[in-house]
Amino acid sequence: MYEYSKDEIEKGIDVPTQINQPAQKIFKTIVLESGSDHFVAVIPIFDHIDMKKATKALGVKRVELLHLNKLFDLTGYVRGGCSPLGMKKQFPTVIADSAQSMDEIIVSAGKIGQRDGS
């Protein structure tokens, strides 16, 4: 478990410095929707999600980012504290290919200020 002060973090991009870990190991959780279906994508913290790749990986025709005002009601998590591990509800999840070449990746532990290495 990696912990950091949420008061010292303006954006997720500040996390590598706060936990003294290389940015390549740190991944963020993105919640997506396609109609009434929901999905999770885990991508490197500095990357932007490629919707074409996500659509193909998830096997759907169209996918879009879940609007932030729906995030808490759907997942039980707030922005910056959404963990892909042990979510309260289960969603199909895809993980960036770059994670496969690493011994460990670091994701949100489900609370702002906490990260978990897996």
N, CA, C and O atoms as CSV, one atom per row, in Angstrom:
chain,resi,resn,atom,element,x,y,z
A,1,MET,N,N,0.852,-1.173,0.000
A,1,MET,CA,C,0.000,0.000,0.000
A,1,MET,C,C,0.895,1.232,0.000
A,1,MET,O,O,1.812,1.354,0.812
A,2,TYR,N,N,0.617,2.124,-0.907
A,2,TYR,CA,C,1.313,3.400,-0.985
A,2,TYR,C,C,0.338,4.475,-0.519
A,2,TYR,O,O,-0.808,4.512,-0.968
A,3,GLU,N,N,0.783,5.340,0.371
A,3,GLU,CA,C,-0.086,6.412,0.845
A,3,GLU,C,C,0.566,7.755,0.566
A,3,GLU,O,O,1.791,7.877,0.569
A,4,TYR,N,N,-0.254,8.745,0.328
A,4,TYR,CA,C,0.226,10.100,0.084
A,4,TYR,C,C,-0.831,11.072,0.577
A,4,TYR,O,O,-1.987,10.705,0.787
A,5,SER,N,N,-0.419,12.300,0.755
A,5,SER,CA,C,-1.343,13.324,1.241
A,5,SER,C,C,-2.196,13.831,0.095
A,5,SER,O,O,-1.680,14.379,-0.879
A,6,LYS,N,N,-3.499,13.646,0.212
A,6,LYS,CA,C,-4.376,14.136,-0.856
A,6,LYS,C,C,-4.348,15.652,-0.954
A,6,LYS,O,O,-4.711,16.213,-1.988
A,7,ASP,N,N,-3.920,16.322,0.111
A,7,ASP,CA,C,-3.823,17.784,0.088
A,7,ASP,C,C,-2.680,18.268,-0.804
A,7,ASP,O,O,-2.694,19.406,-1.273
A,8,GLU,N,N,-1.685,17.396,-1.038
A,8,GLU,CA,C,-0.528,17.774,-1.846
A,8,GLU,C,C,-0.679,17.362,-3.308
A,8,GLU,O,O,0.217,17.600,-4.118
A,9,ILE,N,N,-1.796,16.753,-3.640
A,9,ILE,CA,C,-2.023,16.270,-4.992
A,9,ILE,C,C,-3.047,17.157,-5.678
A,9,ILE,O,O,-4.179,17.294,-5.214
A,10,GLU,N,N,-2.639,17.755,-6.784
A,10,GLU,CA,C,-3.604,18.527,-7.569
A,10,GLU,C,C,-4.267,17.639,-8.602
A,10,GLU,O,O,-5.472,17.731,-8.833
A,11,LYS,N,N,-3.478,16.780,-9.219
A,11,LYS,CA,C,-3.962,15.873,-10.252
A,11,LYS,C,C,-3.249,14.543,-10.084
A,11,LYS,O,O,-2.253,14.442,-9.367
A,12,GLY,N,N,-3.774,13.524,-10.756
A,12,GLY,CA,C,-3.150,12.209,-10.705
A,12,GLY,C,C,-1.703,12.219,-11.159
A,12,GLY,O,O,-0.914,11.362,-10.761
A,13,ILE,N,N,-1.355,13.192,-11.997
A,13,ILE,CA,C,0.016,13.234,-12.499
A,13,ILE,C,C,1.019,13.556,-11.399
A,13,ILE,O,O,2.221,13.374,-11.594
A,14,ASP,N,N,0.554,14.029,-10.250
A,14,ASP,CA,C,1.440,14.307,-9.121
A,14,ASP,C,C,1.757,13.054,-8.305
A,14,ASP,O,O,2.673,13.076,-7.483
A,15,VAL,N,N,1.027,11.977,-8.515
A,15,VAL,CA,C,1.173,10.771,-7.700
A,15,VAL,C,C,2.575,10.167,-7.763
A,15,VAL,O,O,3.114,9.831,-6.709
A,16,PRO,N,N,3.205,10.007,-8.941
A,16,PRO,CA,C,4.535,9.381,-8.959
A,16,PRO,C,C,5.530,10.053,-8.016
A,16,PRO,O,O,6.283,9.372,-7.320
A,17,THR,N,N,5.534,11.368,-7.991
A,17,THR,CA,C,6.438,12.101,-7.105
A,17,THR,C,C,6.097,11.845,-5.647
A,17,THR,O,O,6.992,11.651,-4.824
A,18,GLN,N,N,4.818,11.844,-5.323
A,18,GLN,CA,C,4.389,11.677,-3.934
A,18,GLN,C,C,4.702,10.291,-3.371
A,18,GLN,O,O,5.014,10.165,-2.187
A,19,ILE,N,N,4.624,9.252,-4.204
A,19,ILE,CA,C,4.886,7.904,-3.688
A,19,ILE,C,C,6.261,7.378,-4.098
A,19,ILE,O,O,6.603,6.224,-3.838
A,20,ASN,N,N,7.047,8.251,-4.748
A,20,ASN,CA,C,8.415,7.911,-5.127
A,20,ASN,C,C,8.486,6.619,-5.955
A,20,ASN,O,O,9.282,5.723,-5.673
A,21,GLN,N,N,7.646,6.554,-6.965
A,21,GLN,CA,C,7.609,5.406,-7.868
A,21,GLN,C,C,7.605,5.915,-9.305
A,21,GLN,O,O,7.100,7.003,-9.578
A,22,PRO,N,N,8.170,5.126,-10.227
A,22,PRO,CA,C,8.179,5.572,-11.620
A,22,PRO,C,C,6.762,5.657,-12.195
A,22,PRO,O,O,5.915,4.807,-11.923
A,23,ALA,N,N,6.530,6.682,-12.979
A,23,ALA,CA,C,5.201,6.913,-13.555
A,23,ALA,C,C,4.732,5.737,-14.407
A,23,ALA,O,O,3.529,5.486,-14.491
A,24,GLN,N,N,5.656,5.010,-15.042
A,24,GLN,CA,C,5.280,3.892,-15.907
A,24,GLN,C,C,4.534,2.799,-15.149
A,24,GLN,O,O,3.779,2.035,-15.751
A,25,LYS,N,N,4.735,2.717,-13.836
A,25,LYS,CA,C,4.084,1.681,-13.024
A,25,LYS,C,C,2.702,2.097,-12.535
A,25,LYS,O,O,1.953,1.264,-12.024
A,26,ILE,N,N,2.355,3.365,-12.681
A,26,ILE,CA,C,1.122,3.870,-12.083
A,26,ILE,C,C,0.024,3.954,-13.142
A,26,ILE,O,O,0.194,4.563,-14.198
A,27,PHE,N,N,-1.099,3.328,-12.829
A,27,PHE,CA,C,-2.220,3.240,-13.754
A,27,PHE,C,C,-3.455,3.893,-13.144
A,27,PHE,O,O,-3.612,3.944,-11.924
A,28,LYS,N,N,-4.325,4.389,-14.014
A,28,LYS,CA,C,-5.568,5.007,-13.554
A,28,LYS,C,C,-6.750,4.173,-14.036
A,28,LYS,O,O,-6.648,3.407,-14.994
A,29,THR,N,N,-7.857,4.342,-13.355
A,29,THR,CA,C,-9.079,3.610,-13.656
A,29,THR,C,C,-10.053,4.537,-14.379
A,29,THR,O,O,-10.360,5.630,-13.903
A,30,ILE,N,N,-10.526,4.088,-15.521
A,30,ILE,CA,C,-11.485,4.846,-16.314
A,30,ILE,C,C,-12.767,4.018,-16.401
A,30,ILE,O,O,-12.720,2.838,-16.749
A,31,VAL,N,N,-13.899,4.624,-16.089
A,31,VAL,CA,C,-15.179,3.928,-16.205
A,31,VAL,C,C,-15.858,4.397,-17.490
A,31,VAL,O,O,-15.975,5.593,-17.757
A,32,LEU,N,N,-16.298,3.424,-18.267
A,32,LEU,CA,C,-16.889,3.679,-19.579
A,32,LEU,C,C,-18.320,3.167,-19.622
A,32,LEU,O,O,-18.719,2.326,-18.816
A,33,GLU,N,N,-19.084,3.687,-20.573
A,33,GLU,CA,C,-20.429,3.154,-20.761
A,33,GLU,C,C,-20.737,2.990,-22.241
A,33,GLU,O,O,-20.242,3.722,-23.098
A,34,SER,N,N,-21.573,2.004,-22.498
A,34,SER,CA,C,-22.077,1.737,-23.839
A,34,SER,C,C,-23.552,1.396,-23.660
A,34,SER,O,O,-23.901,0.279,-23.280
A,35,GLY,N,N,-24.405,2.366,-23.936
A,35,GLY,CA,C,-25.827,2.176,-23.650
A,35,GLY,C,C,-26.021,2.008,-22.150
A,35,GLY,O,O,-25.630,2.876,-21.369
A,36,SER,N,N,-26.620,0.898,-21.746
A,36,SER,CA,C,-26.828,0.644,-20.314
A,36,SER,C,C,-25.730,-0.232,-19.714
A,36,SER,O,O,-25.795,-0.580,-18.535
A,37,ASP,N,N,-24.724,-0.592,-20.512
A,37,ASP,CA,C,-23.615,-1.422,-20.032
A,37,ASP,C,C,-22.451,-0.547,-19.589
A,37,ASP,O,O,-22.213,0.529,-20.138
A,38,HIS,N,N,-21.732,-1.034,-18.584
A,38,HIS,CA,C,-20.599,-0.280,-18.036
A,38,HIS,C,C,-19.355,-1.152,-18.012
A,38,HIS,O,O,-19.430,-2.372,-17.861
A,39,PHE,N,N,-18.210,-0.498,-18.164
A,39,PHE,CA,C,-16.934,-1.187,-18.262
A,39,PHE,C,C,-15.869,-0.393,-17.522
A,39,PHE,O,O,-16.047,0.785,-17.215
A,40,VAL,N,N,-14.755,-1.068,-17.242
A,40,VAL,CA,C,-13.617,-0.418,-16.605
A,40,VAL,C,C,-12.398,-0.620,-17.497
A,40,VAL,O,O,-12.169,-1.713,-18.015
A,41,ALA,N,N,-11.625,0.433,-17.668
A,41,ALA,CA,C,-10.348,0.362,-18.377
A,41,ALA,C,C,-9.262,0.841,-17.420
A,41,ALA,O,O,-9.438,1.828,-16.705
A,42,VAL,N,N,-8.148,0.133,-17.418
A,42,VAL,CA,C,-7.012,0.491,-16.570
A,42,VAL,C,C,-5.869,0.845,-17.509
A,42,VAL,O,O,-5.377,0.001,-18.258
A,43,ILE,N,N,-5.453,2.118,-17.457
A,43,ILE,CA,C,-4.451,2.609,-18.402
A,43,ILE,C,C,-3.364,3.389,-17.658
A,43,ILE,O,O,-3.591,3.849,-16.539
A,44,PRO,N,N,-2.182,3.541,-18.274
A,44,PRO,CA,C,-1.123,4.329,-17.631
A,44,PRO,C,C,-1.604,5.731,-17.278
A,44,PRO,O,O,-2.396,6.333,-18.002
A,45,ILE,N,N,-1.116,6.229,-16.168
A,45,ILE,CA,C,-1.603,7.489,-15.596
A,45,ILE,C,C,-1.457,8.684,-16.543
A,45,ILE,O,O,-2.272,9.605,-16.492
A,46,PHE,N,N,-0.446,8.687,-17.398
A,46,PHE,CA,C,-0.247,9.820,-18.299
A,46,PHE,C,C,-0.937,9.641,-19.650
A,46,PHE,O,O,-0.936,10.564,-20.465
A,47,ASP,N,N,-1.522,8.478,-19.899
A,47,ASP,CA,C,-2.155,8.211,-21.192
A,47,ASP,C,C,-3.592,8.725,-21.237
A,47,ASP,O,O,-4.248,8.908,-20.212
A,48,HIS,N,N,-4.045,8.946,-22.448
A,48,HIS,CA,C,-5.457,9.221,-22.713
A,48,HIS,C,C,-6.030,7.939,-23.289
A,48,HIS,O,O,-5.352,7.230,-24.033
A,49,ILE,N,N,-7.253,7.645,-22.955
A,49,ILE,CA,C,-7.840,6.403,-23.447
A,49,ILE,C,C,-8.105,6.493,-24.947
A,49,ILE,O,O,-8.611,7.498,-25.447
A,50,ASP,N,N,-7.755,5.434,-25.641
A,50,ASP,CA,C,-8.014,5.316,-27.069
A,50,ASP,C,C,-9.370,4.621,-27.205
A,50,ASP,O,O,-9.474,3.411,-27.001
A,51,MET,N,N,-10.389,5.376,-27.545
A,51,MET,CA,C,-11.748,4.832,-27.592
A,51,MET,C,C,-11.902,3.738,-28.647
A,51,MET,O,O,-12.683,2.805,-28.456
A,52,LYS,N,N,-11.174,3.838,-29.751
A,52,LYS,CA,C,-11.251,2.785,-30.770
A,52,LYS,C,C,-10.714,1.470,-30.215
A,52,LYS,O,O,-11.316,0.415,-30.414
A,53,LYS,N,N,-9.579,1.533,-29.518
A,53,LYS,CA,C,-9.017,0.319,-28.917
A,53,LYS,C,C,-9.933,-0.225,-27.831
A,53,LYS,O,O,-10.126,-1.437,-27.727
A,54,ALA,N,N,-10.496,0.661,-27.024
A,54,ALA,CA,C,-11.396,0.229,-25.949
A,54,ALA,C,C,-12.629,-0.451,-26.532
A,54,ALA,O,O,-13.055,-1.498,-26.044
A,55,THR,N,N,-13.196,0.140,-27.569
A,55,THR,CA,C,-14.375,-0.431,-28.213
A,55,THR,C,C,-14.076,-1.833,-28.728
A,55,THR,O,O,-14.864,-2.759,-28.533
A,56,LYS,N,N,-12.944,-1.977,-29.378
A,56,LYS,CA,C,-12.556,-3.278,-29.926
A,56,LYS,C,C,-12.305,-4.285,-28.804
A,56,LYS,O,O,-12.782,-5.418,-28.873
A,57,ALA,N,N,-11.565,-3.885,-27.777
A,57,ALA,CA,C,-11.249,-4.794,-26.666
A,57,ALA,C,C,-12.501,-5.239,-25.917
A,57,ALA,O,O,-12.569,-6.367,-25.430
A,58,LEU,N,N,-13.481,-4.360,-25.826
A,58,LEU,CA,C,-14.707,-4.672,-25.089
A,58,LEU,C,C,-15.767,-5.342,-25.961
A,58,LEU,O,O,-16.766,-5.849,-25.451
A,59,GLY,N,N,-15.551,-5.343,-27.264
A,59,GLY,CA,C,-16.491,-5.999,-28.166
A,59,GLY,C,C,-17.829,-5.288,-28.299
A,59,GLY,O,O,-18.871,-5.926,-28.445
A,60,VAL,N,N,-17.790,-3.966,-28.246
A,60,VAL,CA,C,-19.014,-3.174,-28.398
A,60,VAL,C,C,-18.858,-2.242,-29.597
A,60,VAL,O,O,-17.749,-2.013,-30.080
A,61,LYS,N,N,-19.976,-1.713,-30.066
A,61,LYS,CA,C,-19.929,-0.822,-31.227
A,61,LYS,C,C,-19.471,0.579,-30.871
A,61,LYS,O,O,-18.793,1.243,-31.656
A,62,ARG,N,N,-19.850,1.024,-29.673
A,62,ARG,CA,C,-19.534,2.400,-29.264
A,62,ARG,C,C,-19.353,2.424,-27.761
A,62,ARG,O,O,-20.050,1.722,-27.028
A,63,VAL,N,N,-18.419,3.232,-27.309
A,63,VAL,CA,C,-18.191,3.385,-25.874
A,63,VAL,C,C,-17.841,4.842,-25.607
A,63,VAL,O,O,-17.232,5.508,-26.444
A,64,GLU,N,N,-18.228,5.328,-24.438
A,64,GLU,CA,C,-17.875,6.701,-24.072
A,64,GLU,C,C,-17.553,6.749,-22.591
A,64,GLU,O,O,-17.891,5.840,-21.833
A,65,LEU,N,N,-16.892,7.827,-22.194
A,65,LEU,CA,C,-16.575,8.013,-20.780
A,65,LEU,C,C,-17.857,8.174,-19.981
A,65,LEU,O,O,-18.793,8.842,-20.419
A,66,LEU,N,N,-17.891,7.561,-18.817
A,66,LEU,CA,C,-19.013,7.765,-17.912
A,66,LEU,C,C,-18.938,9.192,-17.390
A,66,LEU,O,O,-17.869,9.643,-16.978
A,67,HIS,N,N,-20.048,9.900,-17.401
A,67,HIS,CA,C,-20.058,11.272,-16.892
A,67,HIS,C,C,-19.745,11.244,-15.400
A,67,HIS,O,O,-20.247,10.390,-14.670
A,68,LEU,N,N,-18.916,12.179,-14.953
A,68,LEU,CA,C,-18.481,12.201,-13.549
A,68,LEU,C,C,-19.634,12.258,-12.555
A,68,LEU,O,O,-19.517,11.729,-11.450
A,69,ASN,N,N,-20.735,12.885,-12.924
A,69,ASN,CA,C,-21.840,12.965,-11.968
A,69,ASN,C,C,-22.543,11.621,-11.768
A,69,ASN,O,O,-23.391,11.499,-10.884
A,70,LYS,N,N,-22.206,10.616,-12.571
A,70,LYS,CA,C,-22.764,9.269,-12.415
A,70,LYS,C,C,-21.800,8.321,-11.697
A,70,LYS,O,O,-22.199,7.236,-11.272
A,71,LEU,N,N,-20.539,8.725,-11.560
A,71,LEU,CA,C,-19.502,7.824,-11.066
A,71,LEU,C,C,-19.797,7.268,-9.675
A,71,LEU,O,O,-19.746,6.054,-9.478
A,72,PHE,N,N,-20.098,8.119,-8.723
A,72,PHE,CA,C,-20.307,7.645,-7.353
A,72,PHE,C,C,-21.521,6.726,-7.255
A,72,PHE,O,O,-21.453,5.672,-6.622
A,73,ASP,N,N,-22.617,7.116,-7.872
A,73,ASP,CA,C,-23.820,6.281,-7.798
A,73,ASP,C,C,-23.600,4.908,-8.422
A,73,ASP,O,O,-24.133,3.911,-7.935
A,74,LEU,N,N,-22.823,4.853,-9.491
A,74,LEU,CA,C,-22.588,3.582,-10.174
A,74,LEU,C,C,-21.567,2.714,-9.451
A,74,LEU,O,O,-21.779,1.513,-9.283
A,75,THR,N,N,-20.458,3.318,-9.023
A,75,THR,CA,C,-19.336,2.529,-8.493
A,75,THR,C,C,-19.169,2.601,-6.980
A,75,THR,O,O,-18.604,1.691,-6.373
A,76,GLY,N,N,-19.656,3.671,-6.374
A,76,GLY,CA,C,-19.410,3.883,-4.944
A,76,GLY,C,C,-18.093,4.588,-4.685
A,76,GLY,O,O,-17.682,4.739,-3.534
A,77,TYR,N,N,-17.422,5.023,-5.754
A,77,TYR,CA,C,-16.135,5.705,-5.638
A,77,TYR,C,C,-16.233,7.121,-6.204
A,77,TYR,O,O,-17.088,7.418,-7.039
A,78,VAL,N,N,-15.335,7.988,-5.729
A,78,VAL,CA,C,-15.243,9.339,-6.267
A,78,VAL,C,C,-14.092,9.402,-7.260
A,78,VAL,O,O,-13.243,8.511,-7.289
A,79,ARG,N,N,-14.064,10.448,-8.072
A,79,ARG,CA,C,-12.963,10.635,-9.020
A,79,ARG,C,C,-11.650,10.696,-8.245
A,79,ARG,O,O,-11.533,11.405,-7.245
A,80,GLY,N,N,-10.675,9.946,-8.720
A,80,GLY,CA,C,-9.368,9.906,-8.067
A,80,GLY,C,C,-9.273,8.814,-7.016
A,80,GLY,O,O,-8.192,8.565,-6.481
A,81,GLY,N,N,-10.377,8.163,-6.713
A,81,GLY,CA,C,-10.370,7.097,-5.713
A,81,GLY,C,C,-11.078,5.855,-6.205
A,81,GLY,O,O,-11.563,5.059,-5.401
A,82,CYS,N,N,-11.144,5.675,-7.510
A,82,CYS,CA,C,-11.871,4.554,-8.111
A,82,CYS,C,C,-10.901,3.398,-8.350
A,82,CYS,O,O,-10.030,3.481,-9.217
A,83,SER,N,N,-11.053,2.334,-7.588
A,83,SER,CA,C,-10.158,1.187,-7.705
A,83,SER,C,C,-10.726,0.144,-8.659
A,83,SER,O,O,-11.926,-0.131,-8.628
A,84,PRO,N,N,-9.876,-0.444,-9.509
A,84,PRO,CA,C,-10.357,-1.527,-10.363
A,84,PRO,C,C,-10.385,-2.868,-9.623
A,84,PRO,O,O,-10.892,-3.858,-10.151
A,85,LEU,N,N,-9.846,-2.900,-8.414
A,85,LEU,CA,C,-9.774,-4.139,-7.633
A,85,LEU,C,C,-10.893,-4.189,-6.601
A,85,LEU,O,O,-11.071,-3.243,-5.833
A,86,GLY,N,N,-11.635,-5.264,-6.576
A,86,GLY,CA,C,-12.665,-5.443,-5.564
A,86,GLY,C,C,-13.760,-4.405,-5.597
A,86,GLY,O,O,-14.266,-3.999,-4.551
A,87,MET,N,N,-14.133,-3.970,-6.791
A,87,MET,CA,C,-15.213,-2.982,-6.895
A,87,MET,C,C,-16.484,-3.533,-6.261
A,87,MET,O,O,-16.709,-4.743,-6.236
A,88,LYS,N,N,-17.293,-2.641,-5.762
A,88,LYS,CA,C,-18.552,-3.031,-5.129
A,88,LYS,C,C,-19.477,-3.720,-6.130
A,88,LYS,O,O,-20.226,-4.627,-5.767
A,89,LYS,N,N,-19.424,-3.293,-7.378
A,89,LYS,CA,C,-20.144,-3.942,-8.476
A,89,LYS,C,C,-19.084,-4.459,-9.442
A,89,LYS,O,O,-18.024,-3.851,-9.588
A,90,GLN,N,N,-19.364,-5.560,-10.090
A,90,GLN,CA,C,-18.420,-6.137,-11.039
A,90,GLN,C,C,-18.694,-5.608,-12.445
A,90,GLN,O,O,-19.835,-5.604,-12.907
A,91,PHE,N,N,-17.643,-5.166,-13.111
A,91,PHE,CA,C,-17.747,-4.669,-14.479
A,91,PHE,C,C,-16.693,-5.366,-15.328
A,91,PHE,O,O,-15.592,-5.626,-14.842
A,92,PRO,N,N,-17.005,-5.677,-16.590
A,92,PRO,CA,C,-15.957,-6.180,-17.476
A,92,PRO,C,C,-14.813,-5.166,-17.484
A,92,PRO,O,O,-15.038,-3.960,-17.577
A,93,THR,N,N,-13.592,-5.671,-17.386
A,93,THR,CA,C,-12.423,-4.798,-17.237
A,93,THR,C,C,-11.354,-5.146,-18.260
A,93,THR,O,O,-11.063,-6.319,-18.495
A,94,VAL,N,N,-10.776,-4.125,-18.863
A,94,VAL,CA,C,-9.633,-4.302,-19.758
A,94,VAL,C,C,-8.457,-3.519,-19.183
A,94,VAL,O,O,-8.621,-2.451,-18.594
A,95,ILE,N,N,-7.278,-4.080,-19.372
A,95,ILE,CA,C,-6.056,-3.465,-18.842
A,95,ILE,C,C,-5.104,-3.219,-20.008
A,95,ILE,O,O,-4.949,-4.074,-20.880
A,96,ALA,N,N,-4.478,-2.069,-20.022
A,96,ALA,CA,C,-3.547,-1.701,-21.095
A,96,ALA,C,C,-2.487,-2.781,-21.287
A,96,ALA,O,O,-1.993,-3.361,-20.320
A,97,ASP,N,N,-2.149,-3.038,-22.531
A,97,ASP,CA,C,-1.138,-4.042,-22.860
A,97,ASP,C,C,0.182,-3.793,-22.142
A,97,ASP,O,O,0.882,-4.741,-21.786
A,98,SER,N,N,0.525,-2.534,-21.928
A,98,SER,CA,C,1.814,-2.208,-21.303
A,98,SER,C,C,1.941,-2.779,-19.893
A,98,SER,O,O,3.057,-2.945,-19.401
A,99,ALA,N,N,0.839,-3.078,-19.241
A,99,ALA,CA,C,0.883,-3.636,-17.878
A,99,ALA,C,C,1.454,-5.048,-17.865
A,99,ALA,O,O,2.016,-5.481,-16.858
A,100,GLN,N,N,1.316,-5.769,-18.973
A,100,GLN,CA,C,1.760,-7.159,-19.011
A,100,GLN,C,C,3.268,-7.310,-18.905
A,100,GLN,O,O,3.751,-8.363,-18.487
A,101,SER,N,N,4.009,-6.298,-19.267
A,101,SER,CA,C,5.470,-6.390,-19.227
A,101,SER,C,C,6.040,-5.985,-17.869
A,101,SER,O,O,7.258,-5.949,-17.699
A,102,MET,N,N,5.182,-5.683,-16.911
A,102,MET,CA,C,5.641,-5.204,-15.604
A,102,MET,C,C,5.412,-6.246,-14.517
A,102,MET,O,O,4.444,-7.006,-14.552
A,103,ASP,N,N,6.328,-6.262,-13.550
A,103,ASP,CA,C,6.165,-7.147,-12.396
A,103,ASP,C,C,5.072,-6.643,-11.471
A,103,ASP,O,O,4.408,-7.431,-10.798
A,104,GLU,N,N,4.885,-5.333,-11.437
A,104,GLU,CA,C,3.897,-4.722,-10.556
A,104,GLU,C,C,3.343,-3.479,-11.232
A,104,GLU,O,O,4.076,-2.727,-11.875
A,105,ILE,N,N,2.038,-3.273,-11.080
A,105,ILE,CA,C,1.455,-1.987,-11.450
A,105,ILE,C,C,0.787,-1.427,-10.199
A,105,ILE,O,O,0.407,-2.172,-9.296
A,106,ILE,N,N,0.652,-0.119,-10.160
A,106,ILE,CA,C,0.071,0.549,-8.999
A,106,ILE,C,C,-1.226,1.211,-9.444
A,106,ILE,O,O,-1.248,1.997,-10.392
A,107,VAL,N,N,-2.311,0.878,-8.739
A,107,VAL,CA,C,-3.636,1.418,-9.052
A,107,VAL,C,C,-4.234,2.030,-7.800
A,107,VAL,O,O,-3.712,1.842,-6.701
A,108,SER,N,N,-5.314,2.755,-7.961
A,108,SER,CA,C,-6.002,3.328,-6.804
A,108,SER,C,C,-6.448,2.214,-5.869
A,108,SER,O,O,-6.902,1.160,-6.313
A,109,ALA,N,N,-6.315,2.457,-4.580
A,109,ALA,CA,C,-6.747,1.484,-3.576
A,109,ALA,C,C,-8.185,1.742,-3.140
A,109,ALA,O,O,-8.653,1.138,-2.175
A,110,GLY,N,N,-8.886,2.620,-3.830
A,110,GLY,CA,C,-10.291,2.866,-3.532
A,110,GLY,C,C,-10.550,4.074,-2.664
A,110,GLY,O,O,-11.675,4.314,-2.226
A,111,LYS,N,N,-9.494,4.834,-2.418
A,111,LYS,CA,C,-9.632,6.037,-1.604
A,111,LYS,C,C,-8.570,7.024,-2.069
A,111,LYS,O,O,-7.426,6.635,-2.304
A,112,ILE,N,N,-8.931,8.285,-2.203
A,112,ILE,CA,C,-7.939,9.285,-2.583
A,112,ILE,C,C,-6.862,9.308,-1.510
A,112,ILE,O,O,-7.158,9.400,-0.319
A,113,GLY,N,N,-5.616,9.224,-1.942
A,113,GLY,CA,C,-4.495,9.214,-1.006
A,113,GLY,C,C,-3.941,7.821,-0.765
A,113,GLY,O,O,-2.999,7.656,0.010
A,114,GLN,N,N,-4.517,6.810,-1.424
A,114,GLN,CA,C,-4.010,5.448,-1.271
A,114,GLN,C,C,-3.898,4.777,-2.633
A,114,GLN,O,O,-4.782,4.892,-3.482
A,115,ARG,N,N,-2.790,4.077,-2.812
A,115,ARG,CA,C,-2.537,3.308,-4.029
A,115,ARG,C,C,-2.120,1.908,-3.615
A,115,ARG,O,O,-1.508,1.717,-2.564
A,116,ASP,N,N,-2.455,0.927,-4.450
A,116,ASP,CA,C,-2.136,-0.463,-4.173
A,116,ASP,C,C,-1.300,-1.008,-5.316
A,116,ASP,O,O,-1.602,-0.772,-6.485
A,117,GLY,N,N,-0.246,-1.738,-4.973
A,117,GLY,CA,C,0.581,-2.392,-5.979
A,117,GLY,C,C,0.131,-3.825,-6.127
A,117,GLY,O,O,-0.057,-4.528,-5.134
A,118,SER,N,N,-0.044,-4.265,-7.362
A,118,SER,CA,C,-0.501,-5.634,-7.618
A,118,SER,C,C,0.367,-6.272,-8.676
A,118,SER,O,O,0.149,-7.429,-9.037
